[in-house]
Amino acid sequence: MTDRTALTAQGLADACADAMWREDNASRNLGMALESVAPGMAVISMIVKGEMTNGHGTCHGGYIFTLADSAFAFACNTYNQRAVAQHCSVTFIAPAFAGDLLTATAREVSRRGRGGIYDINVTNQNGEHIAEFRGHSRTVKGTLLSEGA
């Protein structure tokens, strides 16, 4: 295994994402794909399945929130310090439908002390703006990588 002190910032972000992805049953079982990760950033996509639609025939907002929340989680956990959500909010802008490919792009706005702020933009396959999500993270005890990783 590579000594984590020798990892570049990108290498550390990749290693943290790999460690999280192995344990992230929710994201994997919803059919999400981790497209890319970088320090303070992550891109995750998901195809809206028919069983994800609501009584209006549109994607249930909870699935859109979950996709954005997963991108948020991967972005704020790129530094090998466990981080969790402290507060999240979402604004739905346009509906998504069964068959749509949604992409959540998370970027770090601020990271100071134990807190971070992340903005996540959700778009469909046509680049149409579906939702905006803002997440506030808080670091907790522990790391994602073992000492030898």
Buried (B, 14 or more C-beta within 10 A) or exposed (E): EEEBEEBEEEEBBBBBBBBBBEEBEEBBEBEBBBEEBBBBBBBBBBBBEEEBBEEEEBBBBEBBBBBBBBBBBBBBBBBBBBBEBBEBEBEBEEBBEBEBBBBBBBBBEEBEEEBBBBBBBBBBEEEEEBBBBBBBBBBEEEBBBEEEB
